[in-house]
Amino acid sequence: MPALVLGQLRRRPAAFAGLAVALFLAVATVTLFGSLFAAEVTAPAAARKAPAGPGLMVIAGAFGEIAVLVAFFVVVNALGFALRQQHRELALLRTVAATPRQVRRLVRGQVVATTLLAAGPGWAAGAFAARGFLAALQERGMAAPAVRVPGTPLPMLVALAAALLVGLAATAVAARRITRIPPAAALTAGSTEHGRTGVVRLLAGAGALTGGALLLRLAATRPADQLDKAGQAAMLASLVLLAAVALLGPLAARGLATVLGAPVRWAAPRSGWLADANLRGYAHRLSAAVVPVALLTGVSGTMSIMTSTAEQAVARALPGSAATVTSVTSATDVWLRQAELAMLVCFAAVSTVNTLVALTADRRREFALLRLVGATRRQLLRMLTAEAVLTTAVGVLLGAAVAAVASAAFSTAVTGSAAPAVPVAACGWIVAGAAALTVPGILGTGLRAITGPAAELAGGERG
């Protein structure tokens, strides 16, 4: 088994690159916030009280909790594409009598090996970031000057354990498809599109929608003296709703693609029609592409709109709410939310780039077949451009919908109105950032995928 694990890693290093980066971020962030937690625990009792802010333990706990949740989402996504790249090898193992348990052991071995490879750089980055983050907190009065990051290896060991748990949990989710079907069917399953969304997935999506709705209600009904809790509930609601988008994505993405594809078909009758047909015909592939874009847009938009809404509430000095809202919009609190946003954007950006690159590279054989029936490279690039624009639009709309309902719940608690203050410039930059990750990622990978002899690629292995 170790030889098989290492052999796959050596033969397909690019397939595990996205997974390695996701695990690196997981180790680095948990090391960072674990070190802050350890700094507070080991500090003298007189130095634990910060002049301002919630304290290191609260900051580390809140940030670490969200980091682990988002890391699981990103690692599941990255591992899914790593398995997709080696689907044929795993299917062949099944046909020569490998049991589902043995395949899962192989995948677990790959995850453990990748985690161990990413652990060293992740520890170094997390320890360096912990010292910088603590210094920034001390400059803003959120940590006492005497607090220092201890030299104990415990945060690093906790980070490794957390990354391994996230990776192994992701294995149970991502390896399910290759191990639950008969061996003969596994050979062809990787090249076909699922016809329908499974009942279990639909039920899980409905449960996530229900949970998100309950969290939105909790956020909207917080009293004026619990606005920090309203913000936390709204942020958690946005993450739960984005999980629902991931589960129900094929249905939502296909509907939006049908609506948005009409103008594209009109503007580009040939390449636009083919791009629209590809997106609507492969709803699961489209869903996998738009979910990271929705994650990036939804999380960034929610935090930006919530901050703008709270600041506007202070400016208006609403009777009975100005004093409590001031704590939410203080310079230190705004800085903390910006730091949290930067962390989440890093995870979302990794997920977006990895997903789009893997999906586009996986279509090498499809592009070769189109070239054999007469399509030129320029026509394929125009088709990919139309697909990239549509993918960006669908992902941005789904993310914007999540951000809208989450920020509306927060605005209800802050101002009594469900209409939040939308920072147009900031939202414009969020959309531009999503497009900057999506369009070049698809076109760059597509340009590489359409090069080479078409006849050889059409008869070769996928990816």
N, C-alpha and C positions, 0 to 999 in steps of 0.2 A: 504493500500500500504506500509506504513512503516514496518508493521509486516512481510509482504512478503519479503521485502528487507533485513531486519535483520535476518529473518529465513534462507534465502539462504546463507548469509555470515556466519552464525553459523554452518550450515550443511556442507558447502563446503569451509572451510577456505583455503585449499590448492589450490583450483581453482582460488582464488583471490590473491594468494601470489605474482605471477609474476606481476600482475597489480599494486599491492601495492608498490612493489619495483620500478617499472617504474615511478609511480606517486611520490614516495619519491625522486627519482633522479631529476624529473622535478622541484619539489618544492625547493629542495636543490640548484640546479644550478641557478634557477631564483632568489632565495634569495641571493645567492652569488654575482651574477653580478649586481643585483639591489642595493645591499649594496655598491658595488664599485661606482656605478653611484651616489648614494646618498652622498657618501664620497666626491666626486668631487664637487657636487653641494653645499654642506654645508661648504666646506673648504674656508678659507679666499682667497681673490683674489690673493694675493701675493704668496700663496702656491699652486695654481692650475697648474702652469707651471712646468712640470717635466723636469729634465735635459736631459733625453733621452726617446725615445719611443713615441708611438702615443697618450698617455694620457689615463686616467682612463675611461672617457666617451666613447671613441672609442673602447677600449678593451672590456668594459662591453657590449656595443651595438653589436659588432661583435660576441663575444662569446655567448651572450644571444640569438641572432637571430638564430644561428646554433643549440643551445641547444633546443630551442622550436621546431624547425623543426624536429630534430632527435627524440625528446621526443614524438611528435605526431606519428611518424612512429612506435616507440616502444610501445606506449600505444595502438594504434590500433591493433597491433599484439597480445599484452597480453590480451586485452579485447576480441578479437576474440576467443581465447582459453578458456577464462573464460566462455563465452557464449556456446562454444562447450561442455564444461563439464556439463552444465545444459540445454542442448538442449531439452532433453525429457520433463523436467518439463515445459519449456516454450511452447513446442508444445502441451502438455496436457492443459495448460491454454488457448491456442488458440481453442482447440476442445470444451471447456466448455464455449465458447462465449466471451472470452477475446478478445478485439479488438487490432489491431496492435498498436494503440496509447497507450493503456494500457500497452502492453508489452514493448514498448519503454520507457514509464514512469517508469516501474519497473527497466529496465536496467539503465536508467539515475539515478534512486535512488541508485542503487548499486555502480555506479561510484562516485556519490557525497559522499556516506558514506565511500567508500574506500579512496577517496581524503582527507576527513576530518580526517580519522584515520592516514593517512600518513603525514599530514601537520605538526603536532607537531614535530616529529623526523626530518622531512625535514627542518623545520625552524631552529632547533638547529644545525643541520649539516651545513646548508648554512651559518649561522651567524659565526660559528666557522671557516669554510673554508674561509669566507671573510676576517677575521682578518689575517689568515695565508697567504692568497694570497696577501693581501695588503703589509704585511711585506716582502714577497719575491720580490714584485715589487719595494719596497723602497730600498731593498738591491741592486737591479740592476739599480737603478737610473730612473725607469719608473714612480715613484710617489714621490712627495715631502715628506720629513720627517715629516712635520707638519700635513699631512692629516690623519684623523682618521675616522673609521667607526662610523657613528652616531647611537644613540640609538633609532631612530624613527622606529615604526612598519610598516611604509609604504612599504618597500621592501618585507616584509613578506606577507602583504595583496595583493600586486601585484603578488607575487609568487602563492598565493592561487587562485587568480582570473585566472592567466594564466593556472594553472593546471586544474582548473574546465573547462575552455574553451577548452583546449586540450582534456580532458576526454569526454566532451559533444560532441565535433566534432567527436571524435573516436566512440562514441555511434551511431551517424548517419550512420557511415560507417559499423561498425561491426554488428549492429542489423538489417541491411537491409535484410539479407537472411531469417531470421526467420519470418519477418513481411510481406514480399512481396508475399509469397506463400500461397495457401489455407491451412486451418487448418489441414485437413486430410493428405495432403502431407507433412506437417511439421513433423509428427511423424516418417516418414521414411527417410526424407531428411538428417538427421544427420548421417545415416549409409551408405549412398551411395556416390559415387564419381561423381562429375560433368562430364558430357560427353564432353562438349566443353567449351572453354573459351568464355565468353559473348562478344557481339559486343561492348558494352560500355567499357568494360575492354580493349579490343583490341584498340579501338580508343584512350582511355586515355593513353595506353602504347605507341602508335604511337606519340601522342602529347608530352609525356615525352621524347621520343627519339629525336624528333625534337628540343625541348627546350634544351636538353643536347648538341646537335650538334651545335646549335647557340651559346651557352655558350663556347663551345670548340673553335669555330672560334673567338669569342671575346677574349678569353685568348691568342690564338696564334698570334693575330694581334696587341696586345698591344705594344706600342713603348717602347724604352729602359728606359725611365724615368717613366714608369708606371708598373714596374714589380710586385709591391705589388698588384695592381689591377689584373694583370695577374694571380697571385697566388690565389686570391679570386675567380676569375671567374672559374679557373680550379677546385678549391675545390667545388664550388657550382655545377659545371657541373657534378662532380663525384656523388654528392648526387642526382641530378635529374636523372642521368643515372641509379643509383641504384633503384630509384623509378620505372623507366621503367622496370628494371629487376624484381621487385616485381610484376608489372602488367602483364608482358609477361612471367613470370617465368615458368608456366606449359609447354609452347612450348620449351623454351630454355633448361629447365632442362631435359625434356624427350629426346631431341636430344642428349645432352651430356651423359645422363645415358645410352643410347643405344650404344654409342661409347665406353665409359669407361667400360660398363658391359661385353664386350666380353672377355677381359683377366680375369675378375673375374669368369665368367662362365667356362673358361678353367682351371683356377687354382683350383676351388672348384666346381666340376660338380653338386653337389646336393645343398648344402647351398648357393653357389654362384649363381646358376640358380634361386633359389627361391628368393634370395635377389634382383637380377636384375629384375625379373618379378614383384615383389612388387613395386619397384621404378618406373618402366615404366608404370605399370598398374594404379598407383595412382599418376598421374602427379601433381595434386593440392597439395596432401600431401607432395610430394617431393619438390615442389616449396616452400611451407611454411617452410620446414626444411632448404633449402639451402639459402634462401634470407638473414636470419640473418648472416650466415657464409660469404656470399658475402659482406654484409654491413661491417662486421668486417675487412675482407681482403681488400676490396676496399678502405675504408677510411684510414686505416693504411698504406696500400701500397702507396696510392696517396701522403700522406703527407711525408712519408719517402723518396720516390723517388724525390719529388719536392725539398726537403731540400738538398739531395745529389747532385742534378743537379745544384742548385744555388751555392753550395760550390765549386763544380768542376769548374764552370764558373769563380769564383774568382781566383782559383788557376791557371787557364790558362791565366788570365788577358787579356781577349779578347779586342781588340781595341774598344774604344767607349762604352764598356758595364761594365767594371770592377767597375767604380765608382758607378754606379747605382745598380749593383748587390750586392755590399758590404752592402748596407742597408738591403737587403733581408736576408743576411747570417750573420748579426751581432749576437753576443752571445745572446743579449736580444731578438731579433726576433726569433731565433732558439728556445730559451726557451719558448717563447709564443706559438709557434707551437707545441712544445712537450706537453705543458699544455693543449692545445686544443685537441691534439690527445688523451691524457689520459682521458679527459672528454668523447670524442666520443667512446673510447674503452669501458668505463664503460657502456654506454647505449647499445652498440652492444653486449657486453658480457651478459648483463641481457636478452636481446632479444633472443640471441642464446640459452642460457641455458633454459629459460622458454619455448621456442618453442619446443625444442627437448624433454624436459621432458614431456610436455603436449601431444605431438604427440605420443610418445612411450607409455605413460600410457593409452592413448585412445585406444590402440590396445589390451587391455587385453583379450577381447572376441575372437579376431582373434587368439591370441596365444593359448588360451584354445582349440579352434577348431582344430588347428594343432596338439596339444597334443592328442586329442581324436582320431585322425586318425593315430597316431603312432609316431609322432615326439617326440624326447626326449628333455630334457632341454638343454643338451649340443649341440644338433643340432640347436635348436632355438638361442642359444647364438652365434654359428658360423654364422648363417644367419644374426643376428643383427650386428655382427662384420663386415661382408661384406657390409651390408647396411650403417653402420657408415663410413666406408672407402670411399664408393662411394659418400655418401652425402657430406663428407668433400672435396673430389676431385672436385665434381661439383660446390660446393659453392666457393672454392678457385679459380677455373678457371673463373667463372663469375666475381668474385671480381677482379681478376688479369686483366681481359679484360678491366674493367672500369678504374682501376688504370693505365693501359698502355696508353689508349687514353687520359686520363686527364693529365698525366705527360708528354706525348708527346706534347700536346698543350702548356704546360708551358715551356717545353724545347725549343720549337720553338721560343717563345718570348725571352727567356734568351740567348740562344746560336745560334739561327738561324737554328738549326738542330732538327729534330723530334725524334732523338735518345737520350733519357735521360740517366743520370748516375744512374744505378741500384745498390743500396747497397745490395749485395748478402746476407751478414750475417744478416742484418736487415730483409730482406724479408724472409729469412729462419726462423727467430724467429717468424715472423707473421704467417707463415704457421703452425709452430709447436704450436703456441698458439691457432689457429683455431682448430687444431686436438685435442689439450688437452681439449678444451671445448666440442667438438662434440662427440668424441668417448667415453670417460667416461660417458658423460651425457646420451647417448643412451643405453650403456651397463648397467649402474647402474639402470636406470629406467626399462629397459627390464628385468633385473634379478628379480626385485621386481614384475613386471607384470606377470611373468610366474610362480610365486609361488602360492600355494593354489590349492584346488580341481578343476580340469579342467571342470568336468561336471557342477559344480555350477557356475563357471565363464562363461562358454559358454552359459548358459541360463539366465545370469543376465544382468544387465544394463551395458552399455559401460562406460569405465573410472572408 
